[in-house]
Amino acid sequence: MIDPLTEVVSLLQPSMRFSKLIVGAGPWRVHRSDPADLFYCVVLEGECLSSPGAGEPIHLTAGDFLLAPSARDIVASSQPPPPLDVENWPVALGDGAFRLGTADAAPDVRMLIGHCHFESPDSALLVSLLPQRVHIRGQQRLAMLVKLVSEESRADRPARDMVLSRLLEVLMIEALRATGDTAASPGLVLGLADARLANAIRAMHDEPTRAWTVAELASQAALSRSAFFERFNRAVGLAPMAYLLGWRMALAKRMLRNDQSRIADVAERVGYSSASTFSAAFSRHVGMSPTRYAHDNKSVSPS
């Protein structure tokens, strides 16, 4: 059976932008704007506040891991936070380390942070299937993976980019599947954490060509139609058919970029009875026709 989480993460094709060690002392605040890249942070010592994207700041303590698959704005500060008019620039210390706050004081927080870029042209579509933020406590495996990513990103070894790509995939999957002590916003990870909803999600990924109905998906989850719809929407943040449409469009875009298939063949492989029906759905969802999309993206090579 296909694993939906692995499929989504591998299609994203994550690559490292940078990773660094941050030490902070005294009151500090930093604000960074990013092009909707993935952000992660693991606190090694001390505590701080972090707010990647929308939502209230998260109080992070030693051993905590924070993942935000798409964070345009990131605000972090000491705990307790300084006055609102305080904002710092990280000061480089060398060897990938940076300092925040009071220069002549002993650090009271140490953390590893990283920013990753998704190479997939469909990253916005795929990221929409994931939680906006995942906060995990007490998972040493994640700290070990972050350390490996940090070391590899600063090394000049053969196959560095490939190793980093695989490490980042493992890091994302490990974080997203760590549902035991996870505080996650709605998305695929919460849907898969629900055993009944997971059956329906896996069925959609196993058979995207099938003409699924809400009633059939509810049967896969052993729930009534109304209970399934409400439970799916609450956990995943999308209605069941909206999730299925998003996944079909992600598959269709990959085929249009990487294959020489006719539009009718792509339509059939993602569950549409005719090329015209598929073209209309694709145009509404993507903002251009399948033919135009294939032409504009023909130079993009497969992962």
DRENLUM-70500 format. One record per residue (C-alpha): chain; z, y negated, x negated. Coordinates in steps of 0.2 Angstrom, whole numbers, plus 2048, in hexadecimal, padded with zeros to 3 digits. Each point is the difference from the previous one (the first is absolute). Example, Ala and Ser with C-alpha at 12.3 -4.5 7.8 and 13.67 -1.06 7.14 Angstrom:
% residues 2
<unit:A; pz:827; py:816; px:7C2>;
<unit:A; pz:7FD; py:7EF; px:7FA>;
//
This chain:
% residues 303
<unit:A; pz:800; py:800; px:800>;
<unit:A; pz:7FC; py:7EF; px:7FA>;
<unit:A; pz:80E; py:7F5; px:7FA>;
<unit:A; pz:7FD; py:7EE; px:808>;
<unit:A; pz:80B; py:7F7; px:7F4>;
<unit:A; pz:7F7; py:807; px:7F1>;
<unit:A; pz:7F0; py:7FC; px:807>;
<unit:A; pz:804; py:7EE; px:804>;
<unit:A; pz:808; py:7FD; px:7EF>;
<unit:A; pz:7F2; py:808; px:7F6>;
<unit:A; pz:7F3; py:7F6; px:80A>;
<unit:A; pz:809; py:7F0; px:7FB>;
<unit:A; pz:7FC; py:803; px:7ED>;
<unit:A; pz:80F; py:7F6; px:7F9>;
<unit:A; pz:7FF; py:7F9; px:7EF>;
<unit:A; pz:80D; py:7F7; px:7F6>;
<unit:A; pz:7FF; py:7ED; px:7FE>;
<unit:A; pz:811; py:7FE; px:7F6>;
<unit:A; pz:811; py:806; px:7FF>;
<unit:A; pz:80F; py:7F8; px:7F8>;
<unit:A; pz:813; py:800; px:7FD>;
<unit:A; pz:809; py:7F1; px:808>;
<unit:A; pz:812; py:7FB; px:7FB>;
<unit:A; pz:809; py:7F3; px:80A>;
<unit:A; pz:810; py:7F6; px:7FD>;
<unit:A; pz:809; py:7F3; px:80B>;
<unit:A; pz:7F7; py:7F8; px:80F>;
<unit:A; pz:7ED; py:802; px:800>;
<unit:A; pz:7F1; py:801; px:80D>;
<unit:A; pz:7EE; py:804; px:7FD>;
<unit:A; pz:7F2; py:7FF; px:80C>;
<unit:A; pz:7EF; py:809; px:7FC>;
<unit:A; pz:7F0; py:800; px:80A>;
<unit:A; pz:7F4; py:80F; px:7FE>;
<unit:A; pz:7F0; py:806; px:807>;
<unit:A; pz:808; py:80D; px:80C>;
<unit:A; pz:803; py:80C; px:7F2>;
<unit:A; pz:80D; py:80E; px:800>;
<unit:A; pz:811; py:7FA; px:7F9>;
<unit:A; pz:80E; py:80C; px:7FB>;
<unit:A; pz:811; py:7FD; px:7F8>;
<unit:A; pz:80E; py:80B; px:7FA>;
<unit:A; pz:811; py:7F8; px:7FC>;
<unit:A; pz:808; py:808; px:7F1>;
<unit:A; pz:810; py:7F6; px:7FF>;
<unit:A; pz:808; py:7F2; px:80B>;
<unit:A; pz:7FA; py:7FA; px:811>;
<unit:A; pz:7F3; py:7F3; px:807>;
<unit:A; pz:7F7; py:7FB; px:80F>;
<unit:A; pz:7ED; py:803; px:803>;
<unit:A; pz:7F5; py:7FC; px:80E>;
<unit:A; pz:7EE; py:806; px:7FE>;
<unit:A; pz:7F5; py:7FA; px:80E>;
<unit:A; pz:807; py:7FD; px:811>;
<unit:A; pz:812; py:804; px:805>;
<unit:A; pz:812; py:7FD; px:7FB>;
<unit:A; pz:805; py:801; px:7ED>;
<unit:A; pz:805; py:811; px:7FB>;
<unit:A; pz:810; py:802; px:7F6>;
<unit:A; pz:7FD; py:80C; px:7F2>;
<unit:A; pz:80D; py:808; px:7F5>;
<unit:A; pz:7FF; py:80B; px:7F1>;
<unit:A; pz:7F5; py:810; px:803>;
<unit:A; pz:7F7; py:7F8; px:80F>;
<unit:A; pz:7ED; py:801; px:801>;
<unit:A; pz:7F5; py:7F4; px:80A>;
<unit:A; pz:7EE; py:802; px:803>;
<unit:A; pz:7F4; py:7F4; px:809>;
<unit:A; pz:7EE; py:807; px:801>;
<unit:A; pz:7F9; py:7EE; px:805>;
<unit:A; pz:80B; py:7F1; px:7FB>;
<unit:A; pz:7F7; py:7EF; px:7FF>;
<unit:A; pz:811; py:7F7; px:7FE>;
<unit:A; pz:80F; py:806; px:7F6>;
<unit:A; pz:810; py:7F7; px:7FF>;
<unit:A; pz:80E; py:807; px:7F6>;
<unit:A; pz:811; py:7F8; px:7FB>;
<unit:A; pz:811; py:803; px:7F9>;
<unit:A; pz:80E; py:806; px:80C>;
<unit:A; pz:808; py:7F5; px:806>;
<unit:A; pz:7F0; py:7F5; px:801>;
<unit:A; pz:7FF; py:7EF; px:7F8>;
<unit:A; pz:7FC; py:7F0; px:80A>;
<unit:A; pz:7EF; py:7FF; px:808>;
<unit:A; pz:7FA; py:7F3; px:7F3>;
<unit:A; pz:802; py:80C; px:7F1>;
<unit:A; pz:7F1; py:809; px:7FA>;
<unit:A; pz:7FD; py:808; px:7EF>;
<unit:A; pz:7F2; py:806; px:7F6>;
<unit:A; pz:802; py:810; px:7F6>;
<unit:A; pz:802; py:7FD; px:7ED>;
<unit:A; pz:7F8; py:80D; px:7F5>;
<unit:A; pz:80B; py:80A; px:7F4>;
<unit:A; pz:7F3; py:80B; px:7F9>;
<unit:A; pz:7FB; py:812; px:802>;
<unit:A; pz:7FD; py:7FE; px:812>;
<unit:A; pz:812; py:7F9; px:804>;
<unit:A; pz:803; py:7EF; px:809>;
<unit:A; pz:810; py:7F6; px:804>;
<unit:A; pz:805; py:7F7; px:80F>;
<unit:A; pz:80F; py:7F4; px:803>;
<unit:A; pz:80C; py:7FA; px:7F3>;
<unit:A; pz:7FA; py:802; px:7EE>;
<unit:A; pz:810; py:802; px:7F7>;
<unit:A; pz:809; py:80B; px:80C>;
<unit:A; pz:802; py:813; px:800>;
<unit:A; pz:7F3; py:808; px:80C>;
<unit:A; pz:808; py:806; px:810>;
<unit:A; pz:7F0; py:808; px:807>;
<unit:A; pz:7F3; py:80B; px:7F9>;
<unit:A; pz:7F1; py:806; px:809>;
<unit:A; pz:7EE; py:807; px:7FD>;
<unit:A; pz:7F3; py:7F9; px:80B>;
<unit:A; pz:7ED; py:803; px:801>;
<unit:A; pz:7F0; py:7FA; px:809>;
<unit:A; pz:7F2; py:80B; px:804>;
<unit:A; pz:7EE; py:7FD; px:806>;
<unit:A; pz:7F7; py:80C; px:80C>;
<unit:A; pz:7EE; py:803; px:7FA>;
<unit:A; pz:7FA; py:806; px:811>;
<unit:A; pz:7F6; py:7F4; px:80A>;
<unit:A; pz:809; py:807; px:810>;
<unit:A; pz:811; py:7FB; px:7F9>;
<unit:A; pz:805; py:7F4; px:80E>;
<unit:A; pz:7FB; py:80D; px:80D>;
<unit:A; pz:80A; py:80E; px:7F7>;
<unit:A; pz:80F; py:7F6; px:7FC>;
<unit:A; pz:801; py:7FC; px:813>;
<unit:A; pz:805; py:812; px:802>;
<unit:A; pz:80F; py:7FF; px:7F5>;
<unit:A; pz:811; py:7F7; px:802>;
<unit:A; pz:801; py:7EE; px:7FB>;
<unit:A; pz:810; py:803; px:7F6>;
<unit:A; pz:809; py:810; px:7FA>;
<unit:A; pz:812; py:7FE; px:7FA>;
<unit:A; pz:807; py:810; px:7F8>;
<unit:A; pz:812; py:803; px:7F9>;
<unit:A; pz:805; py:80D; px:7F3>;
<unit:A; pz:7F0; py:808; px:7FB>;
<unit:A; pz:800; py:803; px:7ED>;
<unit:A; pz:7EF; py:808; px:801>;
<unit:A; pz:7F8; py:7EF; px:804>;
<unit:A; pz:809; py:7F7; px:7F2>;
<unit:A; pz:7F9; py:80D; px:7F4>;
<unit:A; pz:7EF; py:7FE; px:807>;
<unit:A; pz:801; py:7ED; px:7FE>;
<unit:A; pz:806; py:802; px:7EE>;
<unit:A; pz:7F1; py:80B; px:7FC>;
<unit:A; pz:7F4; py:7F4; px:809>;
<unit:A; pz:808; py:7F1; px:7F6>;
<unit:A; pz:7FE; py:80A; px:7EF>;
<unit:A; pz:7EE; py:805; px:803>;
<unit:A; pz:7FB; py:7EF; px:806>;
<unit:A; pz:805; py:7F9; px:7EF>;
<unit:A; pz:7F9; py:80E; px:7F5>;
<unit:A; pz:7EF; py:802; px:7F9>;
<unit:A; pz:7FD; py:812; px:802>;
<unit:A; pz:7F0; py:80A; px:804>;
<unit:A; pz:7FD; py:802; px:813>;
<unit:A; pz:80D; py:7F2; px:803>;
<unit:A; pz:7F8; py:7FA; px:810>;
<unit:A; pz:7FE; py:811; px:808>;
<unit:A; pz:812; py:804; px:7FC>;
<unit:A; pz:806; py:7F0; px:807>;
<unit:A; pz:7F6; py:803; px:810>;
<unit:A; pz:807; py:811; px:803>;
<unit:A; pz:812; py:7FA; px:7FC>;
<unit:A; pz:7FE; py:7F2; px:80D>;
<unit:A; pz:7F9; py:80C; px:80D>;
<unit:A; pz:810; py:80B; px:7FD>;
<unit:A; pz:80B; py:7F1; px:800>;
<unit:A; pz:7F9; py:7FA; px:811>;
<unit:A; pz:801; py:812; px:808>;
<unit:A; pz:811; py:803; px:7F9>;
<unit:A; pz:807; py:7EF; px:807>;
<unit:A; pz:7F7; py:802; px:811>;
<unit:A; pz:806; py:812; px:803>;
<unit:A; pz:812; py:7FC; px:7FB>;
<unit:A; pz:805; py:7FF; px:812>;
<unit:A; pz:812; py:806; px:7FF>;
<unit:A; pz:808; py:7EF; px:7FB>;
<unit:A; pz:7F1; py:7F5; px:803>;
<unit:A; pz:800; py:7F0; px:80A>;
<unit:A; pz:7ED; py:7FE; px:804>;
<unit:A; pz:7F6; py:7F5; px:80B>;
<unit:A; pz:7F5; py:809; px:80D>;
<unit:A; pz:7F1; py:80A; px:7F8>;
<unit:A; pz:7F9; py:810; px:7FB>;
<unit:A; pz:810; py:805; px:7F6>;
<unit:A; pz:80B; py:7FF; px:810>;
<unit:A; pz:7F4; py:809; px:80A>;
<unit:A; pz:800; py:80E; px:7F4>;
<unit:A; pz:813; py:800; px:7FF>;
<unit:A; pz:800; py:805; px:813>;
<unit:A; pz:7FC; py:812; px:800>;
<unit:A; pz:7F7; py:7FF; px:811>;
<unit:A; pz:7F6; py:7F1; px:7FC>;
<unit:A; pz:7FB; py:808; px:7F0>;
<unit:A; pz:7F8; py:80E; px:809>;
<unit:A; pz:7F4; py:7F4; px:809>;
<unit:A; pz:7FD; py:7F5; px:7F1>;
<unit:A; pz:7FB; py:810; px:7F5>;
<unit:A; pz:7F5; py:806; px:80F>;
<unit:A; pz:7F6; py:7EF; px:7FF>;
<unit:A; pz:7FE; py:802; px:7EE>;
<unit:A; pz:7FB; py:812; px:801>;
<unit:A; pz:7F3; py:7FD; px:80D>;
<unit:A; pz:7FA; py:7EE; px:800>;
<unit:A; pz:7F0; py:806; px:809>;
<unit:A; pz:809; py:806; px:80F>;
<unit:A; pz:7FF; py:7F6; px:810>;
<unit:A; pz:813; py:7FE; px:801>;
<unit:A; pz:809; py:7F9; px:80F>;
<unit:A; pz:812; py:7F9; px:801>;
<unit:A; pz:804; py:80F; px:80B>;
<unit:A; pz:7FA; py:80D; px:7F3>;
<unit:A; pz:809; py:7F7; px:7F2>;
<unit:A; pz:810; py:800; px:80A>;
<unit:A; pz:7FE; py:813; px:803>;
<unit:A; pz:7FF; py:801; px:7ED>;
<unit:A; pz:810; py:7F7; px:7FF>;
<unit:A; pz:808; py:80A; px:80E>;
<unit:A; pz:804; py:7F0; px:80A>;
<unit:A; pz:7FB; py:7F9; px:810>;
<unit:A; pz:7F1; py:7F4; px:7FF>;
<unit:A; pz:80B; py:7F0; px:804>;
<unit:A; pz:80E; py:806; px:7F4>;
<unit:A; pz:7F4; py:804; px:7F2>;
<unit:A; pz:7F7; py:7EF; px:802>;
<unit:A; pz:810; py:7F6; px:800>;
<unit:A; pz:807; py:80A; px:7F1>;
<unit:A; pz:7F0; py:7FF; px:7F6>;
<unit:A; pz:7FE; py:7ED; px:803>;
<unit:A; pz:812; py:7FD; px:7FB>;
<unit:A; pz:800; py:80A; px:7F0>;
<unit:A; pz:7EE; py:7FD; px:7F9>;
<unit:A; pz:7FE; py:7EE; px:807>;
<unit:A; pz:7EF; py:805; px:808>;
<unit:A; pz:7FB; py:808; px:810>;
<unit:A; pz:7FA; py:812; px:7FC>;
<unit:A; pz:7EE; py:7FD; px:804>;
<unit:A; pz:801; py:7F0; px:7F5>;
<unit:A; pz:806; py:80A; px:7F1>;
<unit:A; pz:7F2; py:80D; px:803>;
<unit:A; pz:7F3; py:7F2; px:801>;
<unit:A; pz:807; py:7F8; px:7EF>;
<unit:A; pz:7FF; py:811; px:7F8>;
<unit:A; pz:7EF; py:804; px:806>;
<unit:A; pz:7FA; py:7EF; px:7FA>;
<unit:A; pz:808; py:803; px:7EF>;
<unit:A; pz:7F7; py:811; px:7FE>;
<unit:A; pz:7EF; py:7F8; px:806>;
<unit:A; pz:801; py:7F2; px:7F3>;
<unit:A; pz:803; py:80C; px:7F2>;
<unit:A; pz:7F1; py:80B; px:806>;
<unit:A; pz:7F5; py:7F0; px:802>;
<unit:A; pz:805; py:7FB; px:7EE>;
<unit:A; pz:7FF; py:811; px:7F7>;
<unit:A; pz:7F3; py:80A; px:80A>;
<unit:A; pz:7ED; py:7FE; px:804>;
<unit:A; pz:804; py:806; px:811>;
<unit:A; pz:7F7; py:7F9; px:810>;
<unit:A; pz:80A; py:7F6; px:80C>;
<unit:A; pz:7FE; py:80E; px:80D>;
<unit:A; pz:808; py:80D; px:7F3>;
<unit:A; pz:80E; py:7F4; px:7FC>;
<unit:A; pz:803; py:7FD; px:813>;
<unit:A; pz:801; py:813; px:803>;
<unit:A; pz:80C; py:803; px:7F1>;
<unit:A; pz:80C; py:7F3; px:807>;
<unit:A; pz:800; py:806; px:812>;
<unit:A; pz:7F3; py:7F6; px:809>;
<unit:A; pz:7F3; py:807; px:80C>;
<unit:A; pz:7F2; py:7F4; px:7FB>;
<unit:A; pz:7FB; py:7F4; px:7F2>;
<unit:A; pz:800; py:7F2; px:80C>;
<unit:A; pz:811; py:803; px:807>;
<unit:A; pz:807; py:801; px:7EE>;
<unit:A; pz:7F6; py:7F0; px:7FA>;
<unit:A; pz:808; py:7F6; px:80E>;
<unit:A; pz:811; py:806; px:7FC>;
<unit:A; pz:7FE; py:7FE; px:7ED>;
<unit:A; pz:7F9; py:7EE; px:803>;
<unit:A; pz:80F; py:7FB; px:80B>;
<unit:A; pz:80D; py:807; px:7F4>;
<unit:A; pz:7F8; py:7FB; px:7EF>;
<unit:A; pz:7F6; py:7F0; px:805>;
<unit:A; pz:7EF; py:807; px:7FA>;
<unit:A; pz:7F4; py:80E; px:805>;
<unit:A; pz:801; py:810; px:7F6>;
<unit:A; pz:7EF; py:7FD; px:7F9>;
<unit:A; pz:805; py:7EF; px:7F9>;
<unit:A; pz:810; py:807; px:7F9>;
<unit:A; pz:7F7; py:80E; px:7F7>;
<unit:A; pz:7F4; py:7F4; px:7F9>;
<unit:A; pz:80D; py:7F4; px:7FA>;
<unit:A; pz:80B; py:80D; px:7F8>;
<unit:A; pz:7F3; py:80C; px:7F9>;
<unit:A; pz:805; py:7FC; px:7EE>;
<unit:A; pz:812; py:806; px:803>;
<unit:A; pz:803; py:810; px:7F8>;
<unit:A; pz:80B; py:80E; px:807>;
<unit:A; pz:812; py:803; px:7F9>;
//
